Amino acid sequence: MTETQTYDIISATVWAVLLASGPVLGVALAIGLVIAFFQALTQIQEMTLTFVPKVGLMLIVFWVTMSFMTTALSDFYLGQIIPLIAGG
């Protein structure tokens, strides 16, 4: 395996991971900003106010996008990793 192939695989791996984790991380970021803004407006500094909605919405988004994540990671594995293994 050449150096260029190694960099291509690393790049494809990072892209696949970002693509698969993007929806959950995006929701976590968005709900975190909304809750932080709400806490700044109301001066309520309760820790469960930040934790429970964020985890709940992340679980819902994970459940909804699970098939997308599985497809993205399977396509990466079948398109990039298996040919490398089969090719030697």
Sequence and secondary structure as in RCSB ss.txt:
>XXXX:A:sequence
MTETQTYDIISATVWAVLLASGPVLGVALAIGLVIAFFQALTQIQEMTLTFVPKVGLMLIVFWVTMSFMTTALSD
FYLGQIIPLIAGG
>XXXX:A:secstr
  HHHHHHHHHHHHHHHHHHHHHHHHHHHHHHHHHHHHHHHH    HHHHHHHHHHHHHHHHHHTHHHHHHHHHH
HIIIIIHHHHHH 
